């Protein structure tokens, strides 16, 4: 529990229904999963009693919410193995595994890539206390290449290249459905979804976002594509591919319920290129598909190839 003042809400006809879902509409700074935890922990009561997350609010119910104190994060170096593709005095390129969070946050206070990097090397300080060295990020369940700055000079140079769109970032994705075009460009602005604050969506007043895709292989029910980022918005490839009707396989947030088994979306940052921040030399790195991704492609080769390719 906490010393924060409780929030008291009287339910009207606009706030009826399942309690965790209903409260999420009026407490926009708290996620539905966090509300569910507070309900289960007894931080949220209805008419003075604890309830379950599936409890349905009725008109006239009196809800009391006692928020938890924010989780304190102590950023500590951790001896976690890293797949380092390249390293010198200024920059480091790492191949992040699926399932690893890039930097600490309230939901992931430790065991992140940053914790591992701090154990390995000094990092830049530009991006704040909990994101040292991190110039760009990829999602927890996306694997692949990230560039990391070891000092502030390198960080400024790499960040400027991202802003100027001169670096190279190419991903491999497995998506639902068969894409008929051999290649294409998705130019659609992205912002927070008005329906679900945990999601991004194509919205009229969103930030400029461009993804170029090229078909690598077609199956009967899936398509393997490469995606080149012109911009780098949150969840960009995942949202853009969903927008054109081809969500990523395995994606728990933007994909269909019936999808391929796995630990998240089939998305891998395969190619990364940039100018060295000190020498100016063109650097290009490639990380092969991880074993879990390759195994699924082998499975599809055996079970889902079109008849004319068997």
Secondary structure, DSSP 8 states (H G I E B T S, - for coil): --SS--EEEE--TTS-EEHHHHHHHH-TTS-HHHHHHHHHHTSEEETTEE--TT-EE-TT-EEEE------------------EEEE-SSEEEEEE-TT--SS-BTTB-SSSHHHHHHHHS----TT-TTSTTBSS---TT-EEEEEEESSHHHHHHHHHHHHHT-SEEEEEEEEES---SSEEEEE--EEE-SS-TTSEEE-TTSB--EEEEEEEEE-SSEEEEEEEESS--TTHHHHHHHHTT--BTT-TTTS-SS---SSS--EEEEEEEEE-TTT--EEEEE----HHHHHHHHHHHHHS--GGG-
